[in-house]
Amino acid sequence: MSEPEITDSHCHLDFPDFEGELDAIVARATEAGVTRMVTICTKLRAEPSVRAIAEAYDNVYYACGTHPMSAASEPMASVDDLVSIAQHPKMVGIGETGLDYHYTADSAGQQQESLRIHIEAARQTALPLIIHARAADEDMARILSEEYANGVYTCVMHCFSSSAELAKAALDLGFYLSMSGITAFPKSQELRDIFAAAPMDRILVETDAPYLAPPPHRGKRNEPAYTAHTARVGAEVFGMDYATFAAQTQKNFARLFTKVPS
């Protein structure tokens, strides 16, 4: 019997960790029921190589943006740049963008400017915004809300591991929360509780591969096939059987990532 279908909504297949292994990585993912992957470009100059991966595999799509930790060291993206890249048929999301004050608080101003540019591109393209948030909950909630008041857009809080307050702020705007391997770590009960309180129709699953491998692979290189381990924990969090949970996350992904064929 084949595995229930799920989607890895966020991975980094262009990272050197996967070099020369992509055929096997994609094959293992498919075997685990991971029928689609969105590989994320974190610097605009890497876009051609990320796009090439999406073009090489039928079930791989991509998103593009400037990661907040690179906001100061990379050229500032423009709305026009992002809108132009979004014309590609397999480019399905804007980002990842966001705020990270954990390592790069000194570039907070540039991160906020970059975030607002990405939000405007998400508005203009009607593609979902992909948000990275770390140690910046108050500014993140404020900017997302301010910008939403200026014009609607859709959004996923990727690898969500922030506070219940930021979860509520995002959900109140109609946004989505994505479960990564962190949700499956034994010490993440508080995070599991935040997810359990969220509407089931607003949940996605992801790996953030090569990072954050869920048990039983914790501490090793993560890969899209392991989305299934996180999704099984997600099913437990929501008190659902795995097939039902998987099917719901597929519906959620299709509703948010409207450019990806369902």
FIDREN-533279 format. One record per residue (C-alpha): y, z, x; residue in one letter. Coordinates in steps of 0.5 Angstrom, whole numbers, plus 500, padded with zeros to 3 digits. Example, Ala and Ser with C-alpha at 12.3 -4.5 7.8 and 13.67 -1.06 7.14 Angstrom:
# residues 2
   yy   zz   xx  rest
  491  516  525     a
  498  514  527     s
This chain:
# residues 262
   yy   zz   xx  rest
  500  500  500     m
  507  498  503     s
  512  503  504     e
  518  504  499     p
  524  500  501     e
  530  503  504     i
  536  501  508     t
  539  503  515     d
  546  503  513     s
  549  505  520     h
  546  503  527     c
  548  500  534     h
  543  495  535     l
  548  492  541     d
  547  498  545     f
  544  498  552     p
  538  503  549     d
  535  497  545     f
  536  491  550     e
  530  486  550     g
  527  490  545     e
  530  488  539     l
  524  484  536     d
  520  490  536     a
  525  495  534     i
  526  490  527     v
  519  489  526     a
  518  497  527     r
  523  498  522     a
  520  493  517     t
  514  496  517     e
  517  503  516     a
  520  500  509     g
  527  499  512     v
  528  492  510     t
  535  492  512     r
  540  494  517     m
  547  494  518     v
  549  494  526     t
  556  497  527     i
  561  494  532     c
  565  500  535     t
  570  495  539     k
  573  489  537     l
  571  486  544     r
  564  487  542     a
  564  483  536     e
  561  477  538     p
  555  480  541     s
  554  484  535     v
  555  478  530     r
  550  475  534     a
  545  480  533     i
  546  479  525     a
  546  472  526     e
  539  472  529     a
  535  477  524     y
  535  475  517     d
  535  483  515     n
  541  485  520     v
  548  485  517     y
  554  488  521     y
  561  491  520     a
  566  491  525     c
  572  496  527     g
  575  500  533     t
  571  507  533     h
  577  513  533     p
  574  515  540     m
  576  508  543     s
  583  508  539     a
  587  510  545     a
  583  506  550     s
  582  499  546     e
  588  494  544     p
  590  497  537     m
  586  492  531     a
  591  489  526     s
  589  488  519     v
  589  480  520     d
  584  481  526     d
  579  485  521     l
  581  480  515     v
  579  474  519     s
  573  477  522     i
  571  479  515     a
  570  472  513     q
  563  471  517     h
  558  471  511     p
  554  477  515     k
  560  482  516     m
  559  487  510     v
  564  493  512     g
  570  495  516     i
  569  500  521     g
  567  505  524     e
  574  508  524     t
  576  515  522     g
  578  521  526     l
  575  525  532     d
  579  531  534     y
  572  534  538     h
  573  530  544     y
  579  526  543     t
  584  530  540     a
  590  528  544     d
  590  521  541     s
  590  524  534     a
  597  519  533     g
  593  513  535     q
  587  515  531     q
  591  516  525     q
  595  509  526     e
  588  505  527     s
  585  509  521     l
  591  506  516     r
  590  499  519     i
  582  499  517     h
  584  502  510     i
  589  496  509     e
  583  491  511     a
  578  494  507     a
  583  494  501     r
  584  486  502     q
  577  484  504     t
  574  489  498     a
  569  491  503     l
  567  498  504     p
  570  503  509     l
  566  506  514     i
  568  513  516     i
  567  517  522     h
  570  524  522     a
  569  530  527     r
  573  536  527     a
  579  533  523     a
  577  535  516     d
  584  536  513     e
  587  530  516     d
  582  526  514     m
  582  528  507     a
  589  528  507     r
  590  521  509     i
  584  518  505     l
  587  521  499     s
  594  518  501     e
  592  511  502     e
  588  511  496     y
  594  513  492     a
  597  507  495     n
  591  502  493     g
  584  503  491     v
  578  502  496     y
  571  504  497     t
  568  508  503     c
  562  511  506     v
  563  518  510     m
  558  516  515     h
  553  521  518     c
  556  526  514     f
  556  533  517     s
  563  536  516     s
  565  541  511     s
  564  542  503     a
  571  541  502     e
  571  534  506     l
  565  532  502     a
  568  534  495     k
  575  530  497     a
  571  524  499     a
  567  524  492     l
  573  526  488     d
  575  519  490     l
  569  516  489     g
  566  515  496     f
  559  516  498     y
  556  520  503     l
  551  518  508     s
  545  522  511     m
  543  522  518     s
  538  525  522     g
  542  531  523     i
  541  533  515     t
  533  533  517     a
  534  538  523     f
  531  545  522     p
  538  549  522     k
  542  544  518     s
  541  548  511     q
  548  548  510     e
  549  541  510     l
  543  540  506     r
  546  544  501     d
  552  540  501     i
  548  534  500     f
  544  537  494     a
  551  539  490     a
  553  531  491     a
  551  526  485     p
  545  522  487     m
  548  516  486     d
  553  517  492     r
  548  518  497     i
  546  513  503     l
  541  514  509     v
  542  512  516     e
  540  513  523     t
  546  512  527     d
  541  509  532     a
  540  510  538     p
  543  517  537     y
  541  523  533     l
  534  522  532     a
  531  526  526     p
  524  530  527     p
  519  529  529     p
  523  524  534     h
  529  529  536     r
  531  529  543     g
  529  522  544     k
  532  515  542     r
  533  514  535     n
  531  507  532     e
  532  504  525     p
  525  505  523     a
  526  513  523     y
  531  512  517     t
  524  514  513     a
  524  521  516     h
  531  522  514     t
  530  519  507     a
  524  523  506     r
  528  530  507     v
  533  527  503     g
  528  526  497     a
  526  534  498     e
  533  536  498     v
  534  532  491     f
  527  535  489     g
  525  527  488     m
  519  524  490     d
  520  519  496     y
  519  512  492     a
  524  514  487     t
  529  517  492     f
  528  511  496     a
  530  506  490     a
  536  510  488     q
  539  509  495     t
  538  502  495     q
  542  502  488     k
  547  506  492     n
  547  501  498     f
  548  495  493     a
  553  498  489     r
  557  499  495     l
  556  494  500     f
  557  488  495     t
  556  483  500     k
  549  484  502     v
  544  480  498     p
  540  485  494     s
